[in-house]
Amino acid sequence: MSELSAPAVSRSENMRRLLALALGSIGVVYGDIGTSPLYAFREALRPVAHDGVTDVEIIGLISLMIWSLTIIVTIKYVLFLLRADNDGEGGTLSLLALLMKTATGHRAALFFMGIAGAALFIGDAMITPALSVLSAVEGLKLVTPALSEYVLPIAVVILVVLFAVQSHGTGAVSSFFGPITLVWFVVMGAIGLVHIADDLSIFAAFNPLYAATFMINEGFVGIVVLGAVFLTVTGAEALYADLGHFGRRPIQWAWFSVVFPALTLNYLGQGAFILHYPQAMSDPFFLMFPKWALLPVVILATAATIIASQAVITGAFSLARQAIHLGFLPRMAIFHTSETHTGQIYLPSVNSLLMFGVLALVFLFGSSEALATAYGISVTGAMVVTSFLAFEFLRVRWNWSAFAAATALLPLFALEFTFLGANLLKIRDGGYVPIMIAATFIVIMWTWKRGTEILHAKTRHIEVPLATFIKSIERKSEHAPVSVPGTAIFLTSDPDSTPAALLHNLKHNHVLHQQNFILTVRTANTPRVPKEERVSVRQLSERFTLLEMKFGFMETQNISQALGLFRKSGIKFDIMSTSFYLGRRKLVPDAESGMPHWQDRLFIALANAAIDPSDYFRLPTNRVVELGSQVII
C-alpha cells in the first residue's frame, strides 16, 4: 500500500507547488496586463465616438481585443516564446545571450536588436506605473466629483512611496501579490459576466470577421483605434521576462485557468454594457459597478496597479543586472533584499532613474487619457524586436529553415507591424516620449559597449604579455624586486597580459609577494554557472598562478565568497594576509578614438559613475589596493 501511495503523495506535492507558483505568477507576471481593462476599451472607443458608435463597431472593437489577446499573448508568448529559454531564463537580453553563442556574421545586428528591446522595456517600465496608478486613482472622480482635484497628488504620493520602499525588498509584500491580484481577476471576470446579459449579441465578437469588417469599414480611423486596442496586450513581455522566476507550466496554467478567461469576460461585459448603456462610454470599466461598490473597487484597482508597477520595476532591476554582466552598462550597486530569493534585488541608481521618469510623466501628462497616447510604442517596439530574435532562435536553435521560420512568424510580424504603425501615429500626441527614452538608453548602451572595446584595444598595445613578464621577473639578477610575505591577487580582464596594477606595484614599490594570483572574472552567456564549473586554476610558475571565475549573467559576482571554491584545487586563501590589487584608469578623450567627441565624453561620464570594483565584486575593503594610470581614449 505504501508503495502505491508514495507516487500519489509526490504528485500531490508537485501539484501544490505548481498551484503556488501559478498563484505567484498571477501577481507578478500578469499584474500589468491585468490592469489594461481599466483604460483599453475606453481609449479604443474615443476615435469612433465623435459621430456615435454603432453596435457593429462595438462588437468589432471587442473582437479586435479578444483576438489580439489570443494571437499575441496566447500563441506567441504563452505557447511559443516560453519554450525559447536560456537555461530556464527568458527576456530579450537572455535570448540575445543565447543567440550570441552561435552568431557569426550578424552579431552586430543581433546586438542592436537586443539593446533596442532592452531600451524599449525601460521606457515601458517608466510609463506603466504612471498610467496604471493614474487610471486607478481617477476612479475616485466617480465616487465623488469633489475628489477630482486630489487625483494627481494622491497618485504622486502612491508612486513616491512605491519607489521609496524598494530598498527594503518586496519579499514580505510579494506573498500578498498573488492573492490580491487573483481577487482582482475574479472581480473583473464576475462583473463582466454579470453585464454580458445586458446584450448577448456581444458573443458575436468571437467571430474574427467582425474585427476584419471593423478595420475595413473604418479605414484610417481603424488604424488609429488599433493603437488603443494594443493596450489590451501591454505587459505580455513580462510573461517572457519572468520565465526564470516561476517556470513555464505555472505561467501557462495561470493564463489559461484565470487570466485569459477573466480578461475575456470583462471585455465582453464592457462591450455588452455599452451596447445597452451607450452613455457610459466615458468610463465603462468603473461605471459597470453599482454605486456602493465603487470605492472598494477603486481601492482594489489601486492595489492591483501598484502590484503591476512593482512587477515592472522588479523587471527593470533584473534587466539592468543582465545588461551590466553582459557588458552593456557600467557596473552599478546591486543589493539583495532576500536571503532565499536571488531574483529579489535592488539597484539604487535604476530605482532613482525610474522614479524621476515616472513622476516627470505624471506631471507632464496629468491624466491617464493623455498618457495613454504615449503608451504602446515602447511595448510594440519591444514585441517586434522579440519576434526578430524568435526568428533567429527558430533558425539556429531549433534548426528550422529560414523559409519555414519566416512563414511561421509572418502573420505575427504582419500584426505587430500593423500595431506599431498604429502607435507611431500618436508621436505628435505624446508618442515621442517613449521613443526619446528608448533612444537615450540605446545610445548609452551602444556607447558603453563601443567605448569598452576601444579602451581594451588601446590598452592591449601598451600591455606586456604575461608569459614574457614572468620569465623576465624570475631571472636571478641584482635588480630583482624584494620578496615580501603574503599573497597578492591582481584582477584583470585579460589573462594573457600583465595586469597594470602589478606593473605599477613593481615600478613604485619594488616588491613582489611570495604568492601572486592573476584573477579573471568572466560572465557566461547562461543565467547561472554550476559551482563545480565556477573556478579554474592554471599554474604558471612557482610564484604565479592564473585563476578564473565564471558567473552567469543572473548571478552576483561575489569574489570573496567564490575564493573558498579553490580549496578543492589545494589553494587556501587567508583573507587577512591577502591583498587585492586593482587598476584604476583616468580616461582622457582623444579626437581620434573612433567615436565622436560627445560620445567620448559620455563614455567617460559613465565610467566615472560606475561603482567601485571593490564594492561590485564584494572584496574586503581593508584588503584592497588601487593603483592608477591615465589612458587616452
QUIWONOR-V861029 format. One record per pair of residues at least 12 apart in sequence whose ideal C-beta (glycine too) atoms are under 8 Angstrom apart, sorted by the first residue. I is the first residue (numbers start at 1). GAP is how many residues later the second one is. If there is no record, write none. Layout:
i:I gap:GAP
i:I gap:GAP
//
This chain:
i:18 gap:231
i:18 gap:232
i:18 gap:235
i:19 gap:234
i:21 gap:225
i:21 gap:226
i:21 gap:229
i:22 gap:224
i:22 gap:228
i:22 gap:229
i:22 gap:231
i:22 gap:232
i:22 gap:235
i:22 gap:236
i:23 gap:155
i:23 gap:156
i:23 gap:159
i:23 gap:231
i:24 gap:150
i:24 gap:153
i:24 gap:154
i:24 gap:221
i:24 gap:222
i:24 gap:226
i:25 gap:153
i:25 gap:217
i:25 gap:220
i:25 gap:221
i:25 gap:225
i:25 gap:226
i:25 gap:229
i:26 gap:152
i:26 gap:155
i:26 gap:156
i:26 gap:159
i:26 gap:228
i:26 gap:232
i:26 gap:233
i:27 gap:147
i:27 gap:149
i:27 gap:150
i:27 gap:151
i:27 gap:152
i:27 gap:153
i:27 gap:154
i:27 gap:155
i:27 gap:280
i:27 gap:284
i:28 gap:146
i:28 gap:149
i:28 gap:150
i:28 gap:210
i:28 gap:214
i:28 gap:217
i:28 gap:218
i:28 gap:279
i:28 gap:283
i:28 gap:286
i:29 gap:209
i:29 gap:210
i:29 gap:213
i:29 gap:216
i:29 gap:217
i:29 gap:222
i:29 gap:225
i:29 gap:282
i:30 gap:151
i:30 gap:155
i:30 gap:205
i:30 gap:208
i:30 gap:209
i:30 gap:224
i:30 gap:225
i:30 gap:229
i:31 gap:146
i:31 gap:150
i:31 gap:204
i:31 gap:207
i:31 gap:273
i:31 gap:276
i:31 gap:277
i:31 gap:278
i:31 gap:279
i:31 gap:280
i:32 gap:96
i:32 gap:100
i:32 gap:202
i:32 gap:203
i:32 gap:206
i:32 gap:276
i:32 gap:279
i:32 gap:280
i:33 gap:40
i:33 gap:199
i:33 gap:200
i:33 gap:201
i:33 gap:202
i:33 gap:203
i:33 gap:205
i:33 gap:226
i:33 gap:230
i:34 gap:147
i:34 gap:150
i:34 gap:151
i:34 gap:154
i:34 gap:201
i:34 gap:225
i:34 gap:228
i:34 gap:229
i:34 gap:270
i:34 gap:274
i:35 gap:97
i:35 gap:100
i:35 gap:101
i:35 gap:200
i:35 gap:266
i:35 gap:269
i:35 gap:270
i:35 gap:273
i:36 gap:195
i:36 gap:196
i:36 gap:197
i:36 gap:198
i:36 gap:199
i:36 gap:227
i:37 gap:151
i:37 gap:195
i:37 gap:226
i:37 gap:229
i:37 gap:230
i:37 gap:233
i:37 gap:248
i:38 gap:94
i:38 gap:97
i:38 gap:98
i:38 gap:247
i:38 gap:263
i:38 gap:267
i:38 gap:330
i:39 gap:92
i:39 gap:96
i:39 gap:192
i:39 gap:246
i:39 gap:329
i:39 gap:330
i:39 gap:333
i:40 gap:25
i:40 gap:188
i:40 gap:189
i:40 gap:191
i:40 gap:192
i:40 gap:227
i:41 gap:20
i:41 gap:21
i:41 gap:24
i:41 gap:226
i:41 gap:229
i:41 gap:230
i:41 gap:233
i:41 gap:243
i:41 gap:244
i:42 gap:239
i:42 gap:240
i:42 gap:241
i:42 gap:242
i:42 gap:243
i:43 gap:185
i:43 gap:188
i:43 gap:326
i:43 gap:329
i:44 gap:17
i:44 gap:20
i:44 gap:21
i:44 gap:181
i:44 gap:184
i:44 gap:185
i:44 gap:187
i:45 gap:16
i:45 gap:229
i:45 gap:236
i:45 gap:239
i:46 gap:182
i:47 gap:174
i:47 gap:177
i:47 gap:178
i:47 gap:181
i:48 gap:13
i:48 gap:170
i:48 gap:173
i:48 gap:177
i:49 gap:232
i:52 gap:226
i:53 gap:221
i:53 gap:225
i:53 gap:228
i:55 gap:146
i:55 gap:220
i:56 gap:154
i:56 gap:157
i:56 gap:158
i:57 gap:157
i:57 gap:161
i:58 gap:144
i:58 gap:213
i:58 gap:216
i:58 gap:217
i:59 gap:142
i:59 gap:143
i:59 gap:145
i:59 gap:146
i:59 gap:151
i:59 gap:212
i:59 gap:216
i:60 gap:145
i:60 gap:150
i:60 gap:151
i:60 gap:153
i:60 gap:154
i:60 gap:155
i:60 gap:157
i:61 gap:153
i:61 gap:164
i:61 gap:168
i:61 gap:210
i:62 gap:140
i:62 gap:143
i:62 gap:205
i:62 gap:206
i:62 gap:208
i:62 gap:209
i:63 gap:141
i:63 gap:142
i:63 gap:143
i:63 gap:144
i:63 gap:145
i:63 gap:147
i:63 gap:148
i:63 gap:151
i:64 gap:147
i:64 gap:150
i:64 gap:151
i:64 gap:161
i:64 gap:162
i:64 gap:165
i:65 gap:164
i:65 gap:167
i:65 gap:202
i:66 gap:139
i:66 gap:140
i:66 gap:198
i:66 gap:201
i:66 gap:202
i:67 gap:141
i:67 gap:144
i:68 gap:161
i:68 gap:162
i:68 gap:164
i:68 gap:165
i:68 gap:347
i:69 gap:163
i:69 gap:164
i:69 gap:191
i:69 gap:194
i:69 gap:195
i:71 gap:340
i:71 gap:341
i:71 gap:344
i:72 gap:161
i:72 gap:164
i:72 gap:311
i:72 gap:340
i:72 gap:343
i:72 gap:344
i:73 gap:160
i:73 gap:163
i:73 gap:166
i:73 gap:182
i:73 gap:187
i:74 gap:181
i:74 gap:186
i:75 gap:337
i:76 gap:160
i:76 gap:311
i:76 gap:314
i:76 gap:336
i:77 gap:159
i:77 gap:162
i:77 gap:163
i:78 gap:161
i:78 gap:173
i:78 gap:174
i:78 gap:177
i:78 gap:178
i:79 gap:173
i:80 gap:310
i:81 gap:158
i:81 gap:159
i:81 gap:305
i:81 gap:309
i:82 gap:157
i:82 gap:158
i:82 gap:161
i:82 gap:166
i:82 gap:169
i:82 gap:170
i:83 gap:165
i:84 gap:306
i:84 gap:309
i:84 gap:313
i:85 gap:158
i:85 gap:159
i:85 gap:163
i:86 gap:12
i:86 gap:439
i:86 gap:440
i:86 gap:441
i:87 gap:439
i:87 gap:440
i:87 gap:441
i:88 gap:155
i:88 gap:156
i:88 gap:159
i:88 gap:439
i:89 gap:154
i:89 gap:155
i:89 gap:438
i:89 gap:465
i:90 gap:149
i:90 gap:150
i:90 gap:151
i:90 gap:152
i:90 gap:153
i:90 gap:154
i:91 gap:146
i:91 gap:149
i:91 gap:150
i:91 gap:152
i:91 gap:227
i:91 gap:228
i:91 gap:231
i:92 gap:22
i:92 gap:25
i:92 gap:26
i:92 gap:29
i:92 gap:145
i:92 gap:149
i:92 gap:227
i:92 gap:290
i:92 gap:293
i:92 gap:294
i:92 gap:297
i:93 gap:21
i:93 gap:24
i:93 gap:25
i:93 gap:226
i:93 gap:229
i:93 gap:230
i:93 gap:233
i:93 gap:235
i:93 gap:460
i:94 gap:150
i:94 gap:228
i:94 gap:433
i:94 gap:459
i:95 gap:19
i:95 gap:291
i:95 gap:294
i:95 gap:295
i:95 gap:298
i:96 gap:14
i:96 gap:15
i:96 gap:17
i:96 gap:18
i:96 gap:21
i:96 gap:230
i:96 gap:293
i:97 gap:225
i:97 gap:229
i:97 gap:428
i:97 gap:429
i:97 gap:456
i:98 gap:295
i:98 gap:299
i:98 gap:427
i:99 gap:290
i:99 gap:293
i:99 gap:294
i:99 gap:297
i:99 gap:298
i:100 gap:425
i:101 gap:424
i:102 gap:294
i:102 gap:295
i:103 gap:293
i:110 gap:279
i:110 gap:282
i:111 gap:338
i:112 gap:330
i:112 gap:334
i:113 gap:272
i:113 gap:275
i:113 gap:276
i:114 gap:271
i:114 gap:275
i:115 gap:213
i:115 gap:326
i:115 gap:327
i:115 gap:330
i:115 gap:331
i:115 gap:334
i:116 gap:265
i:116 gap:269
i:116 gap:322
i:116 gap:326
i:117 gap:264
i:117 gap:265
i:117 gap:268
i:117 gap:269
i:117 gap:272
i:118 gap:201
i:118 gap:205
i:118 gap:210
i:118 gap:323
i:118 gap:327
i:119 gap:318
i:119 gap:319
i:119 gap:320
i:119 gap:321
i:119 gap:322
i:119 gap:323
i:119 gap:326
i:120 gap:258
i:120 gap:259
i:120 gap:261
i:120 gap:262
i:120 gap:265
i:120 gap:314
i:120 gap:318
i:121 gap:116
i:121 gap:120
i:121 gap:194
i:121 gap:195
i:121 gap:198
i:121 gap:257
i:121 gap:261
i:122 gap:194
i:122 gap:197
i:122 gap:315
i:122 gap:316
i:122 gap:319
i:123 gap:254
i:123 gap:255
i:123 gap:310
i:123 gap:311
i:123 gap:314
i:123 gap:315
i:123 gap:318
i:124 gap:110
i:124 gap:113
i:124 gap:188
i:124 gap:254
i:124 gap:255
i:124 gap:258
i:124 gap:310
i:125 gap:187
i:125 gap:188
i:125 gap:190
i:125 gap:191
i:125 gap:229
i:126 gap:228
i:126 gap:231
i:126 gap:232
i:126 gap:235
i:126 gap:311
i:127 gap:234
i:127 gap:244
i:127 gap:247
i:127 gap:248
i:127 gap:251
i:127 gap:306
i:127 gap:307
i:128 gap:106
i:128 gap:107
i:128 gap:180
i:128 gap:181
i:128 gap:184
i:129 gap:30
i:129 gap:33
i:129 gap:176
i:129 gap:179
i:129 gap:180
i:129 gap:183
i:129 gap:184
i:129 gap:225
i:129 gap:229
i:130 gap:29
i:130 gap:228
i:130 gap:229
i:130 gap:231
i:130 gap:232
i:130 gap:235
i:130 gap:241
i:131 gap:237
i:131 gap:240
i:131 gap:241
i:131 gap:244
i:132 gap:173
i:132 gap:176
i:132 gap:177
i:133 gap:22
i:133 gap:25
i:133 gap:26
i:133 gap:169
i:133 gap:172
i:133 gap:173
i:133 gap:176
i:134 gap:17
i:134 gap:18
i:134 gap:21
i:134 gap:228
i:134 gap:233
i:134 gap:234
i:134 gap:237
i:135 gap:166
i:135 gap:170
i:135 gap:233
i:136 gap:162
i:136 gap:165
i:136 gap:166
i:136 gap:168
i:136 gap:169
i:137 gap:14
i:137 gap:17
i:137 gap:18
i:137 gap:21
i:137 gap:161
i:137 gap:165
i:138 gap:13
i:138 gap:229
i:138 gap:230
i:139 gap:144
i:139 gap:147
i:139 gap:155
i:139 gap:158
i:139 gap:159
i:139 gap:162
i:140 gap:14
i:140 gap:158
i:142 gap:141
i:142 gap:144
i:142 gap:145
i:142 gap:152
i:142 gap:156
i:143 gap:151
i:143 gap:152
i:143 gap:155
i:152 gap:210
i:152 gap:211
i:152 gap:214
i:155 gap:207
i:156 gap:203
i:156 gap:206
i:156 gap:207
i:158 gap:144
i:158 gap:148
i:159 gap:150
i:159 gap:196
i:159 gap:199
i:159 gap:200
i:159 gap:203
i:160 gap:195
i:160 gap:199
i:162 gap:144
i:162 gap:147
i:162 gap:148
i:162 gap:151
i:163 gap:150
i:163 gap:188
i:163 gap:191
i:163 gap:192
i:163 gap:195
i:166 gap:147
i:166 gap:180
i:166 gap:185
i:167 gap:168
i:167 gap:170
i:167 gap:179
i:167 gap:181
i:167 gap:184
i:168 gap:169
i:169 gap:168
i:169 gap:169
i:169 gap:175
i:169 gap:177
i:170 gap:140
i:170 gap:144
i:170 gap:167
i:170 gap:174
i:171 gap:166
i:171 gap:167
i:171 gap:170
i:171 gap:173
i:173 gap:137
i:174 gap:136
i:174 gap:170
i:177 gap:130
i:177 gap:133
i:177 gap:134
i:180 gap:120
i:180 gap:123
i:180 gap:124
i:180 gap:127
i:181 gap:123
i:181 gap:126
i:182 gap:76
i:183 gap:117
i:184 gap:116
i:184 gap:117
i:184 gap:119
i:184 gap:120
i:185 gap:73
i:185 gap:74
i:185 gap:77
i:185 gap:78
i:186 gap:76
i:187 gap:110
i:187 gap:113
i:188 gap:74
i:188 gap:75
i:188 gap:77
i:188 gap:78
i:189 gap:72
i:189 gap:73
i:189 gap:76
i:189 gap:77
i:190 gap:75
i:191 gap:75
i:191 gap:78
i:191 gap:97
i:191 gap:98
i:192 gap:70
i:192 gap:73
i:192 gap:74
i:192 gap:75
i:192 gap:76
i:192 gap:77
i:192 gap:78
i:192 gap:96
i:193 gap:72
i:193 gap:76
i:194 gap:75
i:194 gap:94
i:195 gap:74
i:195 gap:75
i:195 gap:77
i:195 gap:78
i:195 gap:81
i:195 gap:93
i:196 gap:69
i:196 gap:72
i:196 gap:73
i:196 gap:76
i:197 gap:75
i:198 gap:71
i:198 gap:74
i:198 gap:75
i:198 gap:77
i:198 gap:78
i:198 gap:79
i:199 gap:72
i:199 gap:73
i:199 gap:76
i:199 gap:77
i:200 gap:72
i:201 gap:71
i:201 gap:74
i:202 gap:66
i:202 gap:69
i:202 gap:70
i:202 gap:73
i:203 gap:65
i:205 gap:63
i:205 gap:66
i:223 gap:195
i:223 gap:198
i:223 gap:199
i:223 gap:202
i:224 gap:198
i:224 gap:201
i:225 gap:197
i:226 gap:192
i:226 gap:193
i:226 gap:196
i:226 gap:197
i:227 gap:149
i:227 gap:192
i:227 gap:195
i:227 gap:196
i:227 gap:198
i:227 gap:199
i:228 gap:144
i:228 gap:148
i:229 gap:190
i:230 gap:146
i:230 gap:149
i:230 gap:150
i:230 gap:189
i:230 gap:192
i:230 gap:193
i:231 gap:141
i:231 gap:144
i:231 gap:145
i:232 gap:31
i:232 gap:35
i:233 gap:146
i:234 gap:141
i:234 gap:142
i:234 gap:145
i:235 gap:73
i:236 gap:143
i:236 gap:147
i:237 gap:142
i:237 gap:145
i:237 gap:146
i:237 gap:149
i:238 gap:73
i:238 gap:74
i:238 gap:77
i:239 gap:12
i:239 gap:16
i:240 gap:146
i:241 gap:74
i:241 gap:77
i:241 gap:78
i:242 gap:69
i:242 gap:73
i:244 gap:99
i:244 gap:283
i:244 gap:310
i:245 gap:98
i:266 gap:19
i:269 gap:19
i:270 gap:14
i:270 gap:15
i:270 gap:18
i:273 gap:14
i:273 gap:15
i:286 gap:12
i:313 gap:38
i:313 gap:41
i:314 gap:29
i:314 gap:30
i:316 gap:34
i:316 gap:38
i:317 gap:28
i:317 gap:29
i:317 gap:30
i:317 gap:33
i:317 gap:34
i:318 gap:25
i:318 gap:27
i:318 gap:236
i:320 gap:12
i:320 gap:27
i:320 gap:30
i:321 gap:13
i:321 gap:24
i:321 gap:26
i:321 gap:232
i:321 gap:233
i:322 gap:231
i:322 gap:232
i:323 gap:122
i:325 gap:198
i:325 gap:226
i:325 gap:227
i:325 gap:228
i:325 gap:229
i:325 gap:230
i:325 gap:232
i:326 gap:197
i:326 gap:199
i:326 gap:227
i:327 gap:121
i:327 gap:122
i:327 gap:125
i:327 gap:196
i:328 gap:117
i:328 gap:120
i:328 gap:121
i:329 gap:115
i:329 gap:116
i:329 gap:119
i:329 gap:277
i:330 gap:118
i:330 gap:276
i:330 gap:277
i:330 gap:279
i:330 gap:280
i:330 gap:281
i:331 gap:279
i:331 gap:280
i:331 gap:282
i:331 gap:285
i:332 gap:15
i:332 gap:16
i:332 gap:17
i:332 gap:18
i:332 gap:278
i:332 gap:279
i:332 gap:284
i:333 gap:14
i:333 gap:15
i:333 gap:16
i:333 gap:278
i:333 gap:282
i:333 gap:283
i:334 gap:12
i:334 gap:13
i:334 gap:222
i:334 gap:282
i:335 gap:12
i:335 gap:13
i:336 gap:220
i:342 gap:212
i:342 gap:213
i:342 gap:214
i:343 gap:211
i:349 gap:260
i:357 gap:80
i:361 gap:13
i:361 gap:72
i:364 gap:69
i:365 gap:65
i:370 gap:60
i:371 gap:59
i:373 gap:53
i:373 gap:56
i:373 gap:57
i:373 gap:58
i:374 gap:52
i:374 gap:55
i:374 gap:56
i:374 gap:57
i:374 gap:58
i:374 gap:59
i:374 gap:60
i:375 gap:59
i:376 gap:43
i:376 gap:46
i:376 gap:47
i:376 gap:50
i:376 gap:55
i:377 gap:43
i:377 gap:46
i:377 gap:47
i:377 gap:49
i:377 gap:50
i:377 gap:54
i:377 gap:57
i:377 gap:58
i:378 gap:56
i:378 gap:57
i:378 gap:59
i:378 gap:60
i:380 gap:36
i:380 gap:39
i:380 gap:40
i:380 gap:43
i:381 gap:39
i:381 gap:53
i:381 gap:57
i:383 gap:33
i:383 gap:36
i:384 gap:29
i:384 gap:32
i:384 gap:33
i:384 gap:36
i:387 gap:22
i:387 gap:25
i:387 gap:26
i:387 gap:29
i:390 gap:19
i:391 gap:14
i:391 gap:15
i:391 gap:18
i:394 gap:14
i:394 gap:15
i:443 gap:159
i:444 gap:158
i:444 gap:162
i:447 gap:148
i:447 gap:152
i:447 gap:155
i:447 gap:156
i:447 gap:159
i:448 gap:155
i:448 gap:158
i:450 gap:144
i:450 gap:145
i:450 gap:149
i:450 gap:153
i:451 gap:144
i:451 gap:148
i:451 gap:149
i:451 gap:152
i:451 gap:155
i:451 gap:156
i:451 gap:182
i:454 gap:139
i:454 gap:140
i:454 gap:141
i:454 gap:179
i:455 gap:130
i:455 gap:132
i:455 gap:176
i:455 gap:178
i:456 gap:37
i:456 gap:38
i:458 gap:173
i:458 gap:174
i:458 gap:175
i:459 gap:41
i:459 gap:172
i:460 gap:34
i:460 gap:37
i:463 gap:31
i:463 gap:34
i:463 gap:35
i:463 gap:37
i:464 gap:33
i:464 gap:34
i:464 gap:39
i:465 gap:31
i:465 gap:32
i:465 gap:33
i:466 gap:29
i:466 gap:30
i:466 gap:31
i:466 gap:32
i:466 gap:52
i:466 gap:74
i:466 gap:80
i:467 gap:29
i:467 gap:73
i:469 gap:29
i:469 gap:33
i:469 gap:34
i:470 gap:70
i:470 gap:71
i:470 gap:74
i:473 gap:33
i:473 gap:39
i:474 gap:67
i:474 gap:68
i:474 gap:69
i:481 gap:25
i:481 gap:29
i:481 gap:30
i:481 gap:31
i:482 gap:28
i:482 gap:29
i:482 gap:30
i:483 gap:28
i:483 gap:29
i:483 gap:30
i:483 gap:31
i:484 gap:27
i:484 gap:28
i:484 gap:29
i:484 gap:30
i:485 gap:28
i:485 gap:29
i:485 gap:92
i:486 gap:27
i:486 gap:28
i:486 gap:29
i:486 gap:91
i:486 gap:92
i:486 gap:93
i:487 gap:26
i:487 gap:27
i:487 gap:28
i:487 gap:29
i:487 gap:30
i:487 gap:86
i:487 gap:87
i:487 gap:90
i:487 gap:91
i:487 gap:92
i:488 gap:14
i:488 gap:17
i:488 gap:25
i:488 gap:27
i:488 gap:28
i:488 gap:29
i:488 gap:90
i:488 gap:91
i:488 gap:93
i:489 gap:28
i:489 gap:30
i:489 gap:58
i:489 gap:84
i:489 gap:89
i:489 gap:90
i:489 gap:91
i:489 gap:92
i:490 gap:12
i:490 gap:26
i:490 gap:27
i:490 gap:28
i:490 gap:29
i:490 gap:91
i:491 gap:28
i:491 gap:29
i:491 gap:30
i:491 gap:89
i:491 gap:90
i:491 gap:91
i:491 gap:92
i:491 gap:122
i:491 gap:126
i:492 gap:26
i:492 gap:27
i:492 gap:28
i:492 gap:91
i:493 gap:27
i:493 gap:28
i:494 gap:26
i:495 gap:23
i:495 gap:25
i:495 gap:51
i:495 gap:53
i:499 gap:19
i:499 gap:82
i:499 gap:84
i:500 gap:83
i:500 gap:85
i:500 gap:127
i:500 gap:129
i:501 gap:80
i:501 gap:81
i:501 gap:82
i:501 gap:124
i:501 gap:125
i:501 gap:126
i:502 gap:14
i:502 gap:16
i:502 gap:79
i:504 gap:79
i:504 gap:123
i:504 gap:124
i:504 gap:125
i:505 gap:76
i:505 gap:120
i:505 gap:122
i:508 gap:119
i:512 gap:31
i:513 gap:30
i:513 gap:66
i:514 gap:29
i:515 gap:28
i:515 gap:30
i:516 gap:27
i:516 gap:28
i:516 gap:29
i:517 gap:27
i:517 gap:28
i:517 gap:29
i:517 gap:30
i:518 gap:22
i:518 gap:26
i:518 gap:27
i:518 gap:28
i:518 gap:29
i:519 gap:28
i:519 gap:29
i:519 gap:30
i:519 gap:40
i:520 gap:26
i:520 gap:27
i:520 gap:28
i:520 gap:29
i:521 gap:27
i:521 gap:28
i:521 gap:29
i:521 gap:30
i:521 gap:36
i:521 gap:38
i:521 gap:96
i:522 gap:26
i:522 gap:27
i:522 gap:28
i:522 gap:29
i:523 gap:27
i:523 gap:28
i:523 gap:29
i:523 gap:30
i:523 gap:34
i:524 gap:26
i:524 gap:27
i:524 gap:28
i:524 gap:29
i:525 gap:28
i:526 gap:26
i:526 gap:27
i:527 gap:25
i:527 gap:26
i:527 gap:27
i:527 gap:28
i:528 gap:24
i:528 gap:26
i:528 gap:27
i:529 gap:21
i:529 gap:22
i:529 gap:23
i:529 gap:26
i:531 gap:34
i:533 gap:17
i:534 gap:15
i:534 gap:16
i:534 gap:17
i:534 gap:28
i:534 gap:31
i:535 gap:12
i:535 gap:13
i:535 gap:14
i:535 gap:15
i:535 gap:27
i:535 gap:30
i:535 gap:31
i:535 gap:34
i:536 gap:12
i:536 gap:14
i:537 gap:29
i:537 gap:32
i:537 gap:34
i:545 gap:26
i:547 gap:19
i:549 gap:13
i:556 gap:62
i:557 gap:59
i:557 gap:60
i:557 gap:61
i:558 gap:59
i:558 gap:60
i:559 gap:58
i:559 gap:59
i:559 gap:60
i:560 gap:15
i:560 gap:57
i:560 gap:58
i:560 gap:59
i:560 gap:60
i:561 gap:57
i:575 gap:45
i:575 gap:48
i:576 gap:47
i:578 gap:45
i:579 gap:44
i:579 gap:45
i:579 gap:46
i:580 gap:34
i:580 gap:39
i:580 gap:40
i:580 gap:43
i:580 gap:44
i:580 gap:45
i:581 gap:44
i:581 gap:45
i:581 gap:46
i:582 gap:31
i:582 gap:32
i:582 gap:42
i:582 gap:43
i:582 gap:44
i:582 gap:45
i:583 gap:43
i:583 gap:44
i:583 gap:45
i:583 gap:46
i:584 gap:42
i:584 gap:43
i:584 gap:44
i:584 gap:45
i:585 gap:22
i:585 gap:43
i:585 gap:44
i:585 gap:45
i:585 gap:46
i:586 gap:42
i:586 gap:43
i:586 gap:44
i:586 gap:45
i:587 gap:16
i:587 gap:17
i:587 gap:20
i:587 gap:44
i:587 gap:45
i:587 gap:46
i:588 gap:42
i:588 gap:43
i:588 gap:44
i:588 gap:45
i:589 gap:12
i:589 gap:15
i:589 gap:43
i:589 gap:44
i:590 gap:42
i:590 gap:43
i:593 gap:39
i:593 gap:40
i:600 gap:33
i:603 gap:30
i:604 gap:29
i:614 gap:12
//
